[in-house]
Amino acid sequence: MKRAAALLALSLLLGGAAKPLPQRHDWPSYGGQVDEAGYADLAAIDRSNVDRLGLAWSLDLPGEQSLEATPLAIGGVLYFTGSFADVYAVSIATGKLLWKHEAKVYAHNPAKMNFIFPLNRGVAFADGRVFSATTDGRLLALDARTGKELWSVETVERDDGRYVTGAPRVFKGKVIIGQGGGDSGQRGYVTAYDQKTGRQVWRFYTVPGSPEQNRGDPAMEAAAKTWSGEWWKTGTGGTVWHGITFDPELDQIYIGTGNSGPYDPEKRSPGGGDNLYLASIVALNPDTGKYLWHYQVNPREAWDYKATAGMITTTLAIDGKPRKVLMQAPTNGFFYVIDRVTGKLISAEKFGKATWAERIDLVTGRPVEAPGIRYESGSVVIWPWTGGAHNWHAMSFNPGTGLVYIPYMQLGFRFTKAPDSFLGVVATPEPSDDPHEGKGALIAWDPVAQKPRWTVWHKWMWNGGTLSTAGNLVFQGTADGWITAYDAADGKVLWRFAAGLGIISPPISYSW
C-alpha cells in the first residue's frame, strides 16, 4: 500500500499464523488482470483473520507530492510511478528501492508541466519491459531489471496542448497510450507501438478532423456527419486519458473517450449533432486500430462528462442466459452494462444522484434528458458535477459476490453560458441541504439487478479506488488517511489502518 503525500509507501502483510498462500500471485496490470476487474483471486486473508493485518515495511519517497498510481507486483518487485512520472522498482520482500528512473520533464519539455498538476497513474509490464508515459507525452520502455531506458517516443506534438497522465496498457506485442488536453479543445487519439522497438503500429482518432484529414477513413467520415460548423478550428476534445481495456476473448480493445472542448455544444458544433465519438466507449481491432463499434453515453456532451473511467469485462447471467459484457460507471452517474460483442446497451440505471436525465431508453440506448440542461434558456443546476459521480478512481468486481464496488461522489453544479470564454460555460458548486452533498461513498452495486446492495458513506468526497478479493473482502483508502477492509457481502467494517494522510490510489493484493 502507499501513503500518498506523506512520501511513504506501505505494504500490509498478514501477521501471525495464516492460511496457506499460493506460491505466487502477481498483480501484472493496472486493473490486476486483463479484465481490469481490480480483483485478487486470493482467499488466505478473509473475514476470520483480516484483523491481524499489520505494517510490514514503509518506504520514504523524497520529493513526491501524491501517489496516484496503481502499483504492479511482478516477480517479487513492485513497479509504480510518482507524481512527476518517475518510475520506481521496489523489493516486495524488503521494501528496498531497487532502482528509480527519472522522467525529467523539466529538461525535455518544461512547458508541458504547466498544463496539469503533477500526477501519474502508473506503468505497464510485458516481456521484461516496464512501460511508462511522461507528462510531456513521451512513452518510455525500461529494462525491468535495471531501469535502463530502452527506447522513447514522442506520442504528442511538442508544442500542442496535449499531455499524458494515464498508465499505458500492453496487448499482443503492442503498448497503447492516449493523452489529456480535451478541455483546451485538443483532438483525442490513441496510439499503439511495438513493444520491442517503439515503432508506431497504428493510431485511432476519437473525433473527426478537417474534411481533408477525414477523407478515406470510414470511422472519421461517419463521425463528421454528426458535427457541424468548423469544429476542427474551434476545438473538439474526446481525449483518452485513462480507461483502456483489452479483451483477448473477443480480440477487441475498448477505449473510453473524454469530454468536449469547448463544453458548450453550440459553440463547437452549432446547429446540432451527437458529436461522435465524444464521451463514448469505442471498440477497436487490436491489430489494425480499425473501428468496430461504439456506444455514446452522452450524445452532444455539454457538461464535461466523460467515459474515461475504467471498463471491466466479464460474463453475467442476464435473463437466465450468459452474456459477455462490459461494465462502466462513467462520470454522468449511470451504471452501464453493454454487450461487448455488439456494443448494444443491455441496461443502465442511476447509481447515485443524477438529475441531468430521467433515464436511459433501452430501445434507442439514448438518455431521456431533463429540459433545459444545455443552459440554452439560462443557467441550470444538475447532478453530478463535472468531476462526476465516479471518475478515474478504480472500481472493482468480485465474481463471487457478483457485485461491483464503486467509489462514489455527490455534488451538484450550476452551469451558466459564458460565450466569451473558450469553454462557453461556467460551472460552479451549488449549495444543497442534502446531508450527503459534497461527500463520497463506497457503493456495492448489483450489475444484473442494477441496484445497490449496500452503501457506506465517507466524510470526504475524493477517495481512493477499491480492491475486492476472493476472501470476500473489499479494501478502500479514503481522503482522511484510513485504509479499511469491509465485508464484501454487507459492508461491515472488519479492519482499519491509519496511513496518516489521504489515499487516492486503489490498493492491490499479491502473494510472493
C-alpha positions in Angstrom: 0.0 0.0 0.0 1.1 3.6 -0.4 0.9 6.6 1.9 0.4 9.4 -0.5 1.8 13.0 0.0 3.4 11.8 3.3 6.0 10.3 1.0 5.7 6.8 2.3 4.9 3.5 0.7 3.2 1.0 2.9 2.9 -2.8 2.5 0.4 -4.7 4.5 1.0 -8.4 5.2 -0.8 -10.9 7.3 0.7 -11.2 10.8 0.8 -14.4 12.8 -0.4 -17.8 11.6 -2.3 -17.7 8.3 -4.0 -19.9 5.8 -1.6 -21.4 3.2 -0.7 -18.9 0.5 -0.5 -19.8 -3.2 3.1 -20.0 -4.3 2.9 -16.8 -6.4 0.1 -14.5 -7.5 1.2 -11.3 -9.3 -0.7 -8.1 -10.0 0.6 -7.7 -13.5 -1.5 -4.9 -15.0 -3.4 -1.7 -14.0 -6.7 -3.4 -13.1 -5.0 -6.5 -11.7 -5.6 -8.9 -14.6 -6.6 -8.3 -18.2 -10.3 -7.8 -17.4 -9.4 -4.7 -15.3 -11.7 -6.0 -12.5 -9.5 -5.0 -9.6 -10.0 -8.4 -8.2 -7.4 -10.6 -6.4 -8.2 -14.4 -6.5 -6.6 -14.8 -3.1 -8.5 -16.1 -0.1 -5.8 -16.5 2.6 -6.9 -13.2 4.1 -10.6 -13.3 4.9 -13.2 -12.3 7.4 -11.7 -14.5 10.1 -8.2 -13.1 10.1 -8.2 -9.7 8.4 -8.0 -8.0 11.8 -4.4 -9.4 12.1 -3.1 -7.3 9.2 -0.2 -5.1 10.1 2.6 -2.9 8.7 5.4 -4.9 7.2 7.5 -2.1 5.9 7.4 1.5 4.7 9.5 3.5 2.2 10.1 7.2 2.2 9.9 8.8 -1.3 11.5 12.2 -1.1 10.1 14.9 -3.4 6.9 13.1 -4.2 3.6 15.1 -3.7 0.9 12.5 -4.2 0.9 8.9 -5.3 -2.0 8.2 -7.7 -0.5 5.2 -9.5 -1.7 1.6 -9.1 1.5 -0.4 -8.4 2.2 -3.6 -10.3 3.5 -6.6 -8.4 5.6 -8.9 -10.7 8.3 -11.5 -9.8 8.9 -10.1 -6.3 9.1 -6.4 -7.4 6.7 -3.5 -7.2 6.7 -1.1 -10.1 4.9 2.3 -9.9 5.2 5.9 -10.9 5.4 9.0 -8.7 3.8 12.5 -9.2 6.2 13.6 -11.9 6.1 10.2 -13.8 9.4 9.0 -12.3 9.3 5.1 -12.2 10.2 3.2 -9.1 11.1 -0.5 -8.6 10.9 -1.7 -5.0 11.6 -5.1 -3.5 8.4 -6.8 -2.2 10.3 -8.7 0.4 12.2 -5.8 2.0 10.8 -2.5 0.8 14.2 -1.6 -0.6 14.4 0.7 -3.6 15.9 -1.3 -6.4 16.1 1.5 -9.0 14.5 4.8 -10.0 14.1 6.2 -13.5 13.6 10.0 -13.6 11.3 11.3 -16.3 13.0 14.8 -16.2 10.1 16.6 -17.9 11.7 19.8 -16.7 14.6 19.1 -19.1 12.7 17.6 -22.0 9.7 19.9 -22.3 9.1 22.1 -19.3 6.2 24.0 -20.9 4.1 20.9 -20.6 4.4 21.0 -16.8 2.1 24.0 -16.8 -0.8 22.0 -18.4 -1.7 19.8 -15.4 -0.7 19.4 -11.8 1.8 16.6 -11.0 0.1 13.2 -11.3 0.6 9.9 -13.0 -1.5 6.7 -12.8 1.1 4.0 -13.4 3.0 1.7 -15.7 2.5 -1.4 -17.8 4.7 -4.5 -17.9 5.5 -7.1 -20.6 8.4 -9.4 -21.6 10.9 -7.9 -19.1 10.0 -4.3 -20.0 8.3 -1.6 -18.0 6.4 1.0 -20.0 5.6 4.5 -18.6 4.4 7.7 -20.0 5.6 11.2 -19.0 3.6 14.4 -18.6 5.2 15.9 -21.7 3.9 13.0 -23.8 6.9 10.6 -24.1 6.2 6.8 -24.0 9.2 5.0 -22.4 10.3 1.4 -22.4 12.6 0.5 -19.5 14.5 -2.7 -18.6 12.6 -4.1 -15.7 15.7 -5.4 -14.0 17.9 -2.3 -14.2 15.6 0.6 -15.1 17.7 1.4 -18.1 15.8 3.2 -20.9 15.4 1.0 -23.9 13.5 3.4 -26.2 11.5 6.6 -26.1 8.9 8.0 -28.5 7.0 11.3 -28.6 3.3 10.4 -28.5 2.1 14.1 -28.8 3.5 17.1 -30.6 6.0 19.1 -28.5 4.1 22.4 -28.9 0.5 21.3 -28.7 -1.9 21.3 -25.7 -1.7 17.6 -25.1 -0.1 15.9 -22.1 -0.2 12.4 -20.5 -1.2 11.3 -17.0 -2.5 7.8 -17.6 -1.0 4.3 -17.4 -0.2 2.5 -20.7 -1.7 -0.9 -21.4 0.0 -3.8 -23.2 -1.5 -6.4 -25.6 -0.4 -8.7 -28.4 3.2 -7.3 -28.6 2.0 -3.7 -28.5 1.7 -0.9 -25.9 -1.0 1.7 -26.2 -1.4 5.2 -24.7 -3.8 8.1 -25.0 -3.5 11.7 -23.7 -5.2 14.5 -21.9 -6.0 18.0 -23.2 -9.6 17.8 -24.2 -10.6 20.8 -22.0 -8.4 23.0 -24.3 -10.0 21.5 -27.4 -7.3 19.1 -28.4 -8.3 16.3 -30.8 -8.1 13.0 -29.0 -6.5 9.8 -30.2 -4.8 6.6 -29.0 -1.6 5.2 -30.4 -0.2 1.6 -30.4 3.5 1.0 -30.5 5.7 -2.1 -30.9 6.9 -3.2 -27.5 10.4 -4.1 -28.7 11.2 -1.1 -30.9 8.8 1.7 -30.1 7.7 1.8 -33.8 4.2 3.2 -34.3 1.8 0.4 -35.4 -1.5 2.3 -35.6 -3.3 5.4 -34.4 -7.0 5.9 -34.0 -8.5 9.4 -33.7 -11.6 9.7 -31.4 -13.1 12.7 -33.2 -13.0 13.9 -36.8 -10.5 16.4 -38.1 -10.8 18.6 -41.1 -12.5 17.2 -44.2 -9.1 16.6 -45.8 -7.9 14.7 -42.7 -11.1 12.5 -42.6 -11.1 11.6 -46.3 -10.8 7.9 -46.8 -11.3 7.0 -43.2 -14.8 5.4 -42.8 -14.9 6.0 -39.0 -14.0 9.7 -39.3 -16.2 10.3 -42.2 -19.1 8.8 -40.3 -18.3 10.8 -37.2 -18.0 14.0 -39.2 -21.7 13.7 -40.2 -22.5 14.2 -36.5 -20.6 17.6 -36.3 -21.4 20.9 -37.8 -19.5 24.2 -38.4 -15.7 24.2 -38.5 -15.1 22.1 -35.4 -11.5 21.3 -36.4 -10.8 25.0 -35.9 -13.0 25.7 -32.9 -11.9 22.6 -30.8 -13.2 19.1 -30.3 -11.8 17.2 -27.3 -12.5 13.5 -26.7 -9.1 12.6 -25.3 -8.5 9.1 -24.0 -6.6 9.9 -20.8 -7.5 6.8 -18.7 -9.8 3.9 -19.4 -8.4 1.3 -21.9 -9.3 -2.5 -21.7 -8.0 -5.3 -23.9 -10.4 -8.2 -24.5 -8.4 -11.3 -25.6 -11.6 -13.5 -25.6 -13.2 -11.4 -28.4 -9.9 -9.9 -29.7 -11.0 -6.3 -29.2 -9.7 -3.3 -27.4 -12.0 -0.8 -25.7 -11.2 2.9 -25.2 -13.1 5.3 -23.1 -13.2 8.8 -24.6 -13.4 12.1 -22.8 -15.4 15.3 -22.7 -15.8 18.0 -25.3 -13.8 21.2 -25.6 -15.5 23.7 -25.8 -18.2 22.4 -23.4 -21.0 24.4 -25.0 -22.1 22.3 -28.0 -23.5 25.4 -29.8 -20.0 26.9 -29.7 -18.1 23.9 -31.0 -20.8 22.5 -33.3 -23.6 24.9 -33.9 -26.9 23.5 -35.2 -27.0 20.1 -33.7 -25.4 16.7 -33.9 -24.3 14.0 -31.5 -20.6 14.8 -31.9 -19.1 11.4 -32.2 -17.1 9.9 -30.6 -17.1 12.2 -27.6 -18.0 10.6 -24.2 -18.1 7.1 -25.8 -16.9 3.6 -25.4 -15.3 2.6 -28.7 -14.2 -0.9 -29.7 -11.2 -1.3 -32.0 -9.4 -4.1 -33.8 -6.2 -4.6 -31.7 -4.1 -5.5 -34.8 -5.1 -2.6 -37.0 -6.8 0.0 -34.8 -9.8 -0.1 -37.1 -13.2 0.9 -35.6 -15.6 -1.9 -34.7 -18.4 -0.4 -32.7 -19.2 2.4 -30.3 -21.7 3.3 -27.6 -22.0 7.0 -26.6 -23.1 7.7 -23.0 -23.6 11.4 -23.6 -24.7 12.4 -27.1 -23.8 16.1 -27.8 -21.9 16.3 -24.5 -22.2 19.7 -22.7 -21.1 19.3 -19.1 -17.5 17.9 -19.0 -19.0 14.4 -18.7 -16.7 11.7 -20.0 -16.5 7.9 -20.5 -12.8 7.7 -19.4 -13.5 5.6 -16.3 -12.2 2.0 -16.1 -14.1 -0.6 -18.0 -14.5 -4.2 -16.7 -15.1 -7.2 -18.9 -16.9 -10.3 -17.6 -19.8 -12.7 -18.3 -23.1 -12.1 -16.5 -26.2 -14.2 -16.3 -28.9 -11.9 -17.6 -32.5 -13.2 -18.1 -31.1 -16.7 -17.4 -28.5 -16.5 -20.2 -24.8 -15.8 -20.1 -23.9 -12.5 -21.7 -20.4 -11.3 -22.5 -20.5 -7.8 -21.1 -18.5 -4.6 -20.5 -19.4 -2.6 -17.4 -18.6 1.1 -16.8 -19.7 3.8 -14.3 -18.8 7.0 -16.2 -19.0 10.5 -14.7 -22.6 11.0 -15.6 -24.0 8.9 -12.7 -25.4 5.9 -14.7 -24.1 2.4 -14.5 -23.9 0.8 -17.9 -23.9 -2.9 -18.9 -23.1 -3.2 -22.6 -22.9 -6.3 -24.8 -19.3 -6.3 -25.8 -19.9 -8.5 -28.8 -22.3 -6.0 -30.4 -21.8 -2.8 -28.4 -25.6 -2.7 -27.7 -26.8 -1.4 -24.4 -28.2 -4.1 -22.1 -29.1 -2.0 -19.1 -28.4 1.4 -17.4 -29.5 2.8 -14.1 -28.5 5.7 -11.8 -26.0 4.6 -9.1 -26.2 8.0 -7.5 -27.8 11.4 -7.7 -28.1 12.2 -11.4 -30.7 14.9 -12.5 -29.5 15.7 -16.0 -31.5 12.8 -17.4 -34.7 10.9 -16.3 -33.5 7.5 -17.6 -31.7 5.8 -20.4 -34.0 4.4 -23.1 -33.1 0.8 -23.6 -34.5 0.6 -27.1 -32.6 3.5 -28.5 -29.7 3.5 -26.0 -30.1 7.3 -25.6 -30.7 9.3 -22.5 -34.1 10.8 -21.8 -32.8 14.2 -20.9 -34.2 16.8 -18.5 -35.4 20.0 -20.2 -33.0 23.0 -20.4 -29.9 21.1 -19.3 -27.8 22.6 -22.0 -28.2 26.0 -20.4 -29.8 27.3 -23.6 -32.6 29.0 -21.7 -30.5 30.3 -18.7 -28.4 28.7 -16.0 -29.3 25.3 -14.8 -28.3 23.2 -11.8 -27.7 19.5 -12.3 -26.1 16.5 -10.7 -23.5 15.2 -10.9 -20.8 17.8 -11.1 -18.1 18.0 -13.8 -15.9 15.6 -11.8 -18.7 13.1 -11.9 -20.4 10.6 -9.6 -17.4 8.4 -10.3 -14.2 9.4 -12.0 -10.9 7.5 -12.6 -10.8 6.0 -9.1 -10.8 2.3 -9.7 -14.0 0.3 -9.1 -13.7 -3.5 -8.7 -15.8 -6.5 -9.5 -16.0 -9.7 -7.3 -17.3 -12.7 -9.3 -18.1 -14.5 -6.1 -20.5 -11.9 -4.7 -21.5 -10.7 -8.2 -21.1 -7.1 -7.0 -19.2 -4.0 -8.3 -17.6 -1.8 -5.7 -17.8 1.9 -6.8 -16.1 4.9 -5.2 -19.0 7.4 -5.4 -19.1 11.2 -5.2 -22.1 13.5 -4.8 -22.0 17.2 -5.8 -24.2 19.4 -8.0 -23.0 22.3 -10.2 -24.7 25.3 -11.7 -24.0 25.7 -15.4 -24.2 29.2 -17.0 -23.4 30.3 -20.5 -20.2 32.3 -20.9 -19.9 32.9 -24.7 -16.7 35.0 -24.3 -14.8 32.1 -22.7 -13.2 29.2 -24.6 -15.4 26.6 -22.9 -18.6 28.6 -23.4 -19.9 27.9 -20.0 -19.1 28.5 -16.3 -19.7 25.7 -13.8 -19.8 26.4 -10.1 -20.9 24.3 -7.0 -24.5 24.7 -5.9 -25.4 24.9 -2.2 -27.6 22.0 -1.1 -29.3 20.9 2.1 -28.7 17.2 1.3 -26.5 15.8 4.2 -24.6 13.7 1.6 -23.8 16.7 -0.6 -20.0 17.1 -1.0 -19.3 13.6 0.4 -18.3 10.3 -1.0 -19.3 6.7 -0.5 -18.5 3.1 -1.2 -21.4 1.5 -3.1 -21.7 -2.2 -3.6 -23.7 -2.4 -6.9 -25.5 -5.3 -8.4 -24.9 -5.0 -12.1 -27.6 -7.6 -13.0 -30.4 -6.1 -10.8 -29.0 -2.6 -11.4 -29.4 -1.5 -7.8 -27.2 -1.0 -4.7 -26.8 -3.8 -2.2 -25.1 -1.7 0.5 -23.6 1.7 0.9 -21.0 3.2 3.3 -20.7 7.0 3.4 -17.4 8.8 3.9 -16.7 12.1 5.5 -14.9 13.4 2.3 -15.6 13.1 -1.4 -12.3 12.4 -3.2 -11.4 8.9 -2.0 -9.4 6.0 -3.3 -10.2 3.2 -5.7 -11.3 -0.3 -4.5 -9.9 -3.8 -4.3 -12.0 -6.9 -3.9 -10.7 -10.3 -3.1 -11.7 -14.0 -3.0 -11.6 -13.7 0.7 -14.9 -11.8 0.4 -13.2 -8.5 1.4 -13.3 -5.0 -0.1 -10.5 -2.6 0.6 -10.6 1.2 0.1 -8.4 4.1 1.2 -10.1 7.4 1.9 -9.2 11.1 1.9 -8.9 11.1 5.7 -6.0 8.7 5.6 -7.6 5.4 6.6 -7.5 2.2 4.6 -10.4 0.0 5.5 -11.4 -3.6 4.9 -15.1 -4.2 4.5 -17.2 -7.4 4.4 -17.9 -7.7 0.6 -21.4 -9.1 1.3 -22.8 -6.4 3.7 -20.2 -3.6 4.1 -19.4 -4.3 7.7 -16.1 -2.7 8.8 -13.7 -5.5 9.6 -10.3 -3.7 9.9 -8.8 -0.3 9.6 -5.3 1.2 9.4 -4.3 4.8 9.8 -1.9 5.7 6.9 -1.6 9.2 8.1 -2.6 11.1 5.0 -5.2 10.9 2.3 -5.3 7.9 -0.1 -6.5 8.2 -3.7 -4.9 5.2 -5.5 -6.5 1.7 -5.2 -4.9 -1.0 -3.1 -3.5 -4.2 -4.7 -3.1 -7.7 -3.3 -0.4 -10.3 -4.2 1.3 -13.4 -2.9 5.0 -14.0 -3.3 
